[in-house]
Amino acid sequence: MPGGFLLRRLTLRGSDIPDAEVQFSRGLNVIVGPSDTGKTFIAQCINFMLGAKDAPKEIPEATPYESVLLLLNSYDETQEFLLERSLRGGDFNLYIQGQHVKTLGAIHQVKNEDTVSHFLLNLTGLIGRKVKENKLGKTRTLSFRDLVKFVLINEEIILSDKSPIFSGQNTTRTVENSVFRLLLTGVDDSSVIAKEDPKVSKVRREGKFEIIHVLLKRTEEKINDLELDGNEVEVRKQLEQMEMLSKKVSSKLAIEKKSFAELEEQRRSCWTHLRTVQSKINVLAELQGRFELLLKQYKSDLRRLESISEAGGRLGQMQEERCPVCGALAKHYSSEHQKPNANPEEIVKSCQTEANKIRLLLDDLHDTLASNSADIRRLNNDKDEKQNDLNRITEDLKNRIQPRVQAILKELEENHTQRDFYHHALELFEQKIELENLIQEVGKPESRQVSAITSTTVGADEAEQFSKEVESQLRAWHFPNLDRVTFSEDEQDIVISGQRRTSHGKGVRAITHAAFKLALLNYCWTLSMPHPGFVLIDSPLVVYREPDTEEGGFTPDVKDAFYQALAKDFAKNQVIILENEDPSSDLDEIANIIHFTGTNQGRKGFIP
């Protein structure tokens, strides 16, 4: 293929949230999953990154994201390109091999090469081609948006009862015919000379001119109200500076957040240490109290023993007239009371021995009390030190980090306000340019040249080989009762087995529409004709989920044959299918299958 490109990765990116990402490969890619898992949103994002004016439909899951990134490869995979665009719309940033190269405008302009349309057309090999706008032969340069309908097919279009060439709007029918012929033949409409339209009156032209002038004046007034310093180029530079400043401020905020996290971790560590030290102090204080009670007990026991010893000594010095035990007179002494252990001297000796033991215990207890007091003092000092550290860190967080973070957040908010201001200003400038281009178009002198205008429709002979390619695709998919596929000049659509394609039910319309667009890709690949190089189709097998009553004899084996044939026939191209139902399990080895479960089991959907 002389041109074209491959989609490699689609990414949603925001601040402080994980990226939402899906990756594609060469060949067949199938994204399957139930409704509300982001399949259609993926198609909308790709369309948005291929120059669509409207942003993807808002969904709650995508609210935190700010920008979309689409990674592309040249068809020979020697170059890598990254397109970045805000989800709010506007221009694109282009990165080549990871380096920012330029900003690309979102609107196709004939004389401006720095647009996303020009960039994609250049990759496709169709830069500078011209197509007819009307039956009178008026031409304009090809925009990449003219090609999108041939590579991105949503569920609504695929079920339509119109030809796959047309969008359904009469105003674009001629352009769509011309684009299809360009892809089919490789020949554009540069040689066509416009024919004068006798029905266009001077009053009508003046009316258009006046309306556009009014709109242009209002736009210029809005631009003047903004009190800008400079023109569109200066505004674009200011916007780029705001974008760069935003990245720098975001980086500063990330650094401050890191510092805050580090101090918070130190603060948590100090607090944990303080609790541990306080717990130890409480335990030692309780032990100190018990040791002091034991000290009192020892002293009490010592005094008691000293009293007994003193009493025993005194008794030993006295002349006993009565029994020291029972108080009886000597003649009445009991022999039991005269045992040796009742000797006062021995009692004194025993008390002194016991007192000595207690004194030793008292010495140990005094040492223990002193050691315990020292530990308590040490822990209190440690506690005071950690409390000081905690107070210092808290003060640092409050007086240093927090004001800086608040200042950065304020700066970021002001930056976003200015960035939105310049975005709005740039949109007004683009609107002004568009209106000025319209004024030039309306004000151009009418062509007086008259020449034979070639037909705007594609002839059956031109589409004969293409029709055979469609037939080959349908036959590979086991399409039932298939005879021949031809091309109708009146309908500008294929005729299947002698019956118009649009006369079938929605299921057959869907799968034959898919065959039309995929056959066009394979046709261009085989003949080395320019084509974007990929096709994305949303729900081509809808008939199997909601069978149409008109689809008699449409067997389920078409589904398996459909996927197997795509994996085989488009291994060197790129096809992306979005479906609700899983393909056969043996497809995993020959295709890139991405499963969205819609539940917490496996990958839930496109957005984490």
Buried (B, 14 or more C-beta within 10 A) or exposed (E): BEBBBBBBBBBBBBEEEEEBBBEBEBBBBBBBBEEEBBBBBBBBBBBBBBBBEEBBEEBEBBEEBEBBBBBBBBBEEEEBBBBBBBBEBBBBBBBEEEEEEEBBBBBBBEEEBBBBBBBBBBBBBBBEBBBBBBBBBBBBBBBBBBBBBBBBBBBEBBBBBBBBBBBEEEEBBBBBBBBBBBBBBBEBBEEBBBBEBEEEEEEEBEEBBEEBBEBBEEBEEBBEEEEBEEEBEEBBEBBBBBBEBBEEBBEBBEEBBEBBEEBEEBBEBBBEBBEBBBEBBEEBEEBBEEBEEBBEEBEEBBEBBEEBBEBBBEBBEEEEEEBBEEEEEEEEBEEEEEEEEEBBEEBBEBBBEBBEEBEEBBEEBEEBBEEBEEBBEBBBEBBEBBBEBBEBBBEBBEEBBEEBBEEBEEBBEEBEEBBEBBBBBBBBBBBBBBBEBBBEEBEEEEBEEEEEBEEBBBEBEBBEEBBBBBBBBBBBBBBBEEEEBBBBBEBBBBBBBEEBBBEBBBBBBBBBBBBBBBBBBBBBBEBEBBBBBBBBBBBBBBBBEEBBEBBEEBEEEBBBBBBBBBBEBBBEBBBBBBBBEEBEEEBEEBBBBBEBBBEEEEBBBBBE
